[in-house]
Structure formats: structure tokens, C-alpha cells
Amino acid sequence: MTSRVLQVVEAGLVPYAEALDWQRSLAQARIEGRVPHDLLLLLEHPPVVTLGRNSRGSHLLRPAGVDVFEVERGGDVTFHGPGQLVGYPIIDLSGYKQDLHWYLRTLEQALIDALATLGIRAERNPGCTGVWTRGRKIASIGVHVKKWVTWHGFALNVATDLAEFQRIVPCGIPGVEMTSIERELGRGKLWDETVAAVINTFGTAFGVTIIETSKKVVEHETVAAVVRGFEGAFDVAARETSSQGV
């Protein structure tokens, strides 16, 4: 059995700004060794558009009525919304391969294998990061790496309202057609099946042992790690108290 561990956190519906701060905090803690293992955050966002480092203003067609964030991930413009499974791997690639191309292809393979489990034949599109099926794009990928620790990640359309993609030129690819698992299979209520498939194929693709926990546990671990860091940096002992005692 592999000694590498991937902690999977199913966090539910999380506002984008909150999730962005959360993953940045976890990534920095992983860089500094305050989080002892890799994580995969699985969640949904309320409707939001994000602009990657390579985005063009002309690719944002209809910004009205939706929050827009400029972020540090690679790629162009994308949409997130309910019914879309968003995954943020916080992975220290120094424990795998210090190779961004390997990481992107491994992310793609995990999603391709998950879709195969659900009965969808998916593939890569040479020259375009992401996952496609029958000429339509079903998953987008955009990542950021600092000191070989990753954040940002993938967005897999499960039961996403595909009309929302008319707000943008998805991933900056003119004429691209987006699709979803629900559309491809002609049935709904696939969320739990999809999450289970993605967790399983991530374990295989990255060669890790999967452990699952709650968002609350991870947040507690992060706070505890920060406290320990301050204790060491300032040579002090922290004393816990309630908000009523502050």
C-alpha cells in the first residue's frame, strides 16, 4: 500500500471568495509543512466567472448579474455554478513528479477514468487542457503552482445549467460547445455517483491512499497549524479562550 495520503473534503456549496481564501491558506500551510498531507477539496459554487492569467476581456461576454474574479490560475475565462463538481487539489508535487505537464495530464486522466465509470467515453483534445466527449467539453482545468504545491484545479459539469456558459467564451476557445454528465447520459441525480467515481480514480491516478473528512475538521487543523507556527516563530505558548473572553 502506498504511504502517500490524499485527504478528500466534501464541502458542499461554498462562495467562491471563501473557497479561494481557504485553498490559498491550505496551500501556504502545505508549503510550510504545517499540513502533513495532500488534500482534495470537492465543492460547488454559486454562479461566478473567473478570469485566469491568460484571459482576455473580450472573452467575458455578459458579466451582469454574476461575480467576476481575477485569479492566479492558468487558462482563460470559465464559469462555475450549482451542479458543477469543482475540485481543488492541494498537492505537493515534490512527493510525485516536479513536472507541471505530468500533473495536468494526470488530472485529465483521473477525470477521463471517472467518466468511463459512469458510462461516458471521454478524451483529451490535443493542444487544449481539459476533458472532452464527442467533440464537446465536459471538464475544464486551470491550476497554479508555488514551490511545487498546487491549488485551483478542475470543474466537471455534472448537472450544470449549460446556458450560463453563454456569458463567456469558455476557456477562450471560440465555438466550443460545453456539455454535462446529465446531458450525455440523459438522466439526472448523478452527483453522488460522480463524486464517488472521482475520488476513486484520483486515488488510482496519483497512487495515494484516500481518507475522507469534513470541512470543519480541515479548518480546525489549519487553525491549529497556524497557532503552532506562531508559537515557534515568537517563542510563546498560545492560550485558547472563547470569543466571550476576548
C-alpha positions in Angstrom: 0.0 0.0 0.0 1.3 3.5 -0.8 2.5 5.7 2.0 1.1 8.8 0.3 -2.2 10.1 1.6 -4.8 12.3 0.0 -7.4 13.8 2.3 -10.7 14.4 0.5 -13.0 17.0 1.8 -16.6 17.3 0.5 -17.5 20.8 1.4 -20.9 21.4 -0.3 -21.9 24.8 -1.7 -19.1 27.4 -0.9 -19.0 31.0 -2.1 -16.1 31.5 -4.4 -14.3 34.1 -2.4 -14.4 31.9 0.7 -13.1 28.9 -1.2 -10.3 30.9 -2.8 -9.1 32.1 0.6 -9.4 28.6 2.0 -7.3 26.9 -0.6 -4.7 29.7 -0.6 -4.4 29.2 3.2 -4.1 25.4 2.9 -1.5 25.7 0.1 0.7 28.0 2.1 0.4 25.7 5.1 1.3 22.8 2.9 4.4 24.7 1.6 5.5 25.4 5.1 4.9 21.9 6.3 2.1 22.8 8.7 -0.3 20.5 6.9 1.2 17.0 6.8 -0.5 15.5 3.7 -2.2 16.4 0.4 -5.8 17.4 0.1 -8.6 17.4 -2.5 -11.4 19.9 -1.8 -14.7 18.9 -3.6 -17.4 21.5 -3.7 -19.9 23.6 -5.7 -20.0 27.4 -6.1 -22.9 29.8 -6.5 -22.8 31.3 -10.1 -19.4 33.0 -10.6 -17.0 33.8 -13.5 -13.2 33.5 -13.0 -10.5 35.0 -15.2 -7.2 33.2 -15.4 -3.8 34.7 -16.1 -4.3 34.2 -19.9 -7.8 35.6 -20.1 -8.9 38.3 -22.5 -11.5 40.9 -21.7 -13.3 40.2 -24.9 -14.0 36.6 -23.7 -16.3 37.9 -21.0 -19.5 38.5 -22.9 -22.2 39.0 -20.2 -20.8 39.9 -16.8 -24.0 41.4 -15.5 -25.6 39.6 -12.6 -22.6 37.5 -11.6 -19.5 38.0 -9.6 -16.2 38.1 -11.5 -12.8 37.2 -10.0 -9.4 37.6 -11.5 -7.2 34.8 -10.1 -3.7 33.4 -10.4 -4.5 30.1 -12.1 -3.5 29.4 -15.7 -6.0 29.4 -18.5 -8.7 31.9 -19.7 -12.2 32.5 -18.6 -14.6 29.9 -17.0 -17.9 29.7 -15.3 -18.7 27.9 -12.1 -22.2 27.3 -10.8 -24.5 24.8 -9.0 -24.5 21.3 -10.5 -20.8 21.6 -11.3 -18.3 19.5 -9.3 -15.3 21.7 -8.6 -12.1 20.1 -7.3 -9.2 21.9 -5.7 -6.2 19.6 -5.2 -3.6 20.9 -2.7 -0.8 18.6 -3.7 2.9 18.8 -3.0 4.3 17.7 -6.3 7.8 17.2 -4.8 6.4 13.9 -3.5 5.3 12.8 -7.0 7.0 14.5 -10.0 8.1 18.1 -10.3 6.5 18.3 -13.7 3.5 20.5 -14.4 2.7 18.8 -17.6 2.6 15.4 -15.8 0.3 16.9 -13.2 -2.1 18.3 -15.8 -2.2 15.0 -17.8 -2.8 13.1 -14.5 -5.7 15.4 -13.6 -7.2 14.8 -17.0 -6.7 11.0 -16.7 -8.4 10.9 -13.4 -11.5 12.7 -14.8 -11.5 10.5 -18.0 -11.4 7.4 -15.9 -14.2 8.7 -13.6 -16.4 9.5 -16.7 -15.7 6.0 -18.0 -17.0 4.6 -14.7 -20.2 6.5 -15.4 -20.5 5.2 -18.9 -19.1 8.3 -20.8 -16.3 7.9 -23.2 -14.1 10.9 -22.7 -10.7 12.0 -24.1 -8.2 14.8 -24.4 -8.2 17.4 -27.1 -4.6 17.9 -28.2 -3.4 21.4 -27.5 -6.3 22.2 -25.2 -6.1 21.3 -21.5 -9.3 19.7 -20.2 -11.6 16.8 -20.9 -13.9 16.3 -23.9 -16.5 13.9 -25.1 -17.9 13.6 -28.6 -16.3 17.0 -29.5 -17.9 18.8 -26.5 -16.0 20.0 -23.5 -17.2 18.4 -20.2 -14.4 19.4 -17.8 -12.1 22.5 -17.5 -8.8 22.6 -15.8 -6.7 25.6 -14.6 -4.0 25.3 -11.9 -1.4 27.3 -10.0 1.8 26.0 -8.5 4.1 27.7 -5.9 7.1 25.8 -4.7 5.6 22.7 -6.3 2.4 22.9 -4.2 -0.7 23.2 -6.3 -4.1 24.9 -5.9 -7.0 25.7 -8.1 -8.0 22.7 -10.2 -10.9 21.3 -12.2 -14.6 21.9 -12.9 -16.6 18.9 -14.1 -20.1 19.6 -15.4 -22.5 17.2 -13.7 -25.9 18.9 -14.0 -24.7 22.4 -14.7 -27.1 24.9 -16.4 -25.2 25.0 -19.7 -26.9 28.2 -20.8 -24.7 30.0 -18.3 -21.7 29.4 -20.5 -23.2 31.9 -22.9 -21.8 34.5 -20.6 -18.3 33.7 -21.8 -16.1 32.2 -24.5 -15.3 29.1 -22.4 -11.6 28.7 -21.8 -11.1 31.3 -24.6 -11.9 28.7 -27.3 -14.2 30.2 -30.0 -17.1 28.0 -31.0 -16.6 25.5 -28.2 -19.7 23.5 -27.1 -20.0 22.7 -23.4 -21.8 19.6 -22.1 -22.5 17.8 -18.9 -22.8 14.3 -17.5 -26.6 14.8 -17.2 -26.8 15.8 -20.9 -24.6 13.0 -22.1 -26.4 10.2 -20.2 -29.9 11.7 -20.5 -30.7 11.4 -16.8 -30.2 13.3 -13.6 -29.4 12.6 -9.9 -25.8 11.7 -10.7 -24.0 13.8 -8.1 -23.2 11.1 -5.6 -22.1 8.7 -8.3 -19.8 11.3 -9.8 -18.2 12.2 -6.5 -17.5 8.6 -5.7 -16.1 7.9 -9.1 -13.8 11.0 -9.0 -12.5 10.1 -5.5 -11.7 6.5 -6.6 -9.9 7.5 -9.8 -7.9 10.2 -8.1 -6.6 7.6 -5.7 -5.6 5.4 -8.6 -4.2 8.1 -10.8 -2.0 9.6 -8.1 -1.2 6.4 -6.3 -2.5 7.5 -3.0 -4.5 6.2 0.0 -7.7 8.2 0.3 -9.1 9.4 3.6 -12.3 11.5 3.8 -13.2 14.1 6.4 -15.3 17.1 6.8 -14.7 20.8 6.0 -14.9 21.6 9.7 -12.1 19.2 10.6 -9.8 20.6 7.9 -10.5 24.2 9.0 -9.7 23.2 12.6 -6.4 21.5 11.6 -5.4 24.6 9.6 -6.1 27.0 12.5 -4.1 24.6 14.8 -1.2 24.6 12.4 -1.1 28.4 12.2 -1.1 28.6 16.0 1.8 26.2 16.2 3.6 28.3 13.6 3.2 31.4 15.7 4.3 29.7 18.9 7.5 28.6 17.2 8.2 31.9 15.4 7.6 34.1 18.5 8.7 31.6 21.2 5.4 31.9 23.0 2.8 29.5 24.3 -0.8 30.1 23.0 -3.7 30.0 25.4 -7.1 29.2 23.9 -10.2 31.2 25.0 -13.7 31.8 23.8 -14.9 34.8 21.9 -16.7 35.8 25.1 -13.5 36.0 27.0 -11.6 38.2 24.5 
